[in-house]
Amino acid sequence: MTALFVLREATESKIQSLNVISNVPNFELTNFNGEIFSDNNLNEKITIISFIFTRCEGACPIMSKNFSILQTRFENSDLVQFVSITVDPEYDSDSILKSFSNQYSNNDNWYFLRGDILDIIALSENGFFLSASLLPGGHSTRFVLVDQKKQIRKFYEGTVDANVMELQNDIVTLINQS
């Protein structure tokens, strides 16, 4: 009985640490196949979002490696998807994003998106509350956890292993809530 109480309290505490921060704004970008990807694609999915660029030699390869690890861990879940949005859409053409995707992604649940730079800046700063100054190099290295109702739940430093493990645990919490 005591163990059950402790487990329930721990679970409730974990859920409370995933309070809703904000709703995801409306947006419309394209994937490397030229297909539209919008906020509607987030419906009923747990989505992890990052802002990267393919020429990045610092944080982006680490962030993408961590996304790849998470993607592998959740490859059997239809509830989880990953979205990387380039902050260098002028250079990151569809073909470059596709090639970059092939380096890191092993599944169809990771979307590499591009769009107008002004739209991306607004989405990053106003929609996801992430820095987008001095792009492309000044982008945020945080991952954004979005729940199945398109609600931003938490931010994680995408280059820190402990934060990525915390994100993994929080994804499991959201899966168990559904």
C-alpha positions in Angstrom: 0.0 0.0 0.0 2.8 2.5 0.9 4.7 1.6 -2.3 1.6 2.3 -4.4 1.1 5.7 -2.6 4.8 6.7 -3.3 4.5 5.6 -6.9 1.3 7.6 -7.4 2.8 10.7 -5.7 5.9 10.4 -7.9 3.8 10.1 -11.0 1.6 13.1 -10.1 4.7 15.1 -9.3 6.2 14.3 -12.7 2.9 15.3 -14.5 2.9 18.6 -12.6 6.4 19.3 -13.8 5.0 19.2 -17.3 2.6 22.1 -16.9 1.3 23.7 -20.1 3.5 26.7 -21.0 1.6 27.9 -24.1 -0.2 26.6 -27.2 1.7 26.1 -30.4 0.9 28.9 -32.9 -0.4 28.3 -36.4 2.5 27.8 -38.8 3.1 26.4 -42.3 6.5 25.3 -43.6 7.6 22.7 -46.1 9.6 19.4 -45.8 12.4 18.5 -48.2 9.9 16.9 -50.6 8.2 20.2 -50.9 5.1 19.1 -49.0 3.4 21.4 -46.6 3.9 20.7 -42.9 1.8 22.8 -40.5 0.8 22.9 -36.9 -2.0 20.5 -37.9 0.6 17.8 -38.3 1.2 18.1 -34.5 -2.4 17.0 -33.7 -2.5 13.8 -31.5 1.3 13.5 -31.6 4.0 14.1 -29.0 6.4 16.3 -30.9 9.9 17.3 -30.1 11.1 20.4 -32.0 14.6 21.8 -32.7 16.0 24.7 -34.7 19.2 23.8 -36.5 21.1 24.4 -39.7 23.2 22.0 -41.8 26.4 24.0 -42.0 26.5 24.3 -38.2 29.8 22.8 -36.8 29.0 23.3 -33.1 25.8 22.4 -31.4 23.7 21.2 -34.3 25.5 17.9 -34.9 25.2 17.1 -31.2 21.5 18.1 -31.2 20.9 16.0 -34.3 22.7 13.0 -32.8 20.6 13.3 -29.6 17.4 13.5 -31.8 18.6 10.4 -33.6 19.1 8.6 -30.2 15.6 9.6 -29.1 14.1 8.6 -32.5 15.6 5.1 -32.1 14.3 4.8 -28.6 10.7 5.7 -29.7 10.8 4.1 -33.2 8.0 1.7 -32.2 5.6 4.5 -31.0 3.2 6.1 -33.5 2.6 8.8 -30.9 6.1 10.4 -31.1 7.5 12.5 -33.9 10.5 14.9 -34.3 10.7 18.2 -36.1 13.9 20.1 -37.0 13.4 23.5 -38.6 16.4 25.1 -40.4 17.4 28.6 -39.4 19.3 28.9 -42.6 16.7 28.2 -45.3 18.6 30.2 -48.0 21.4 27.6 -47.9 19.5 24.6 -46.6 17.7 23.7 -49.8 15.4 20.7 -50.1 18.2 18.5 -51.4 20.6 19.6 -48.7 18.0 18.9 -46.0 17.3 15.5 -47.5 21.0 14.7 -47.4 21.3 15.9 -43.8 18.3 13.8 -42.9 19.9 10.7 -44.3 22.9 11.2 -42.0 20.8 11.2 -38.8 17.3 9.8 -39.4 16.3 6.2 -39.7 12.6 6.6 -39.8 9.7 8.6 -41.3 8.8 10.3 -38.0 11.5 13.0 -38.2 10.6 16.0 -40.4 13.2 18.5 -41.6 11.4 21.8 -42.4 12.2 25.0 -44.1 10.4 28.3 -44.9 10.8 32.0 -45.2 13.4 33.2 -42.7 11.2 35.9 -41.3 8.5 33.3 -40.6 11.1 31.1 -38.9 12.3 33.9 -36.7 8.8 34.7 -35.7 8.0 31.1 -35.0 11.1 30.6 -33.0 10.9 33.7 -30.9 7.1 34.3 -30.6 5.8 30.8 -31.0 8.4 28.7 -29.1 10.0 31.4 -27.0 13.5 30.6 -28.3 16.2 33.0 -29.3 16.7 33.6 -33.0 19.3 36.4 -33.0 22.2 36.6 -35.4 21.0 33.7 -37.4 22.0 31.2 -38.4 24.6 30.8 -35.6 22.6 32.5 -32.9 19.8 30.0 -32.7 18.7 28.3 -29.6 20.0 24.8 -28.7 16.9 23.9 -26.8 14.5 21.1 -27.6 10.8 21.9 -27.2 8.4 19.2 -26.0 4.8 19.6 -27.4 2.0 17.3 -26.3 -0.8 15.7 -28.3 -3.0 18.8 -27.9 -0.3 21.1 -29.4 0.6 22.5 -26.0 4.2 23.4 -25.2 5.1 21.5 -22.1 8.8 21.9 -21.4 12.2 23.0 -22.8 15.5 21.0 -22.7 19.1 21.9 -23.5 19.6 19.7 -26.6 23.4 19.4 -26.1 23.3 18.1 -22.5 22.9 14.3 -22.1 21.2 14.6 -18.7 18.6 17.0 -20.2 18.0 14.6 -23.1 17.5 11.7 -20.6 15.0 13.9 -18.8 13.2 14.6 -22.1 13.1 10.9 -22.8 11.5 10.3 -19.4 9.0 13.1 -20.0 8.0 11.7 -23.4 7.2 8.4 -21.6 5.1 10.3 -19.0 3.1 11.9 -21.8 2.7 8.5 -23.6 1.4 7.0 -20.3 -1.0 9.9 -19.9 -2.6 9.2 -23.3 
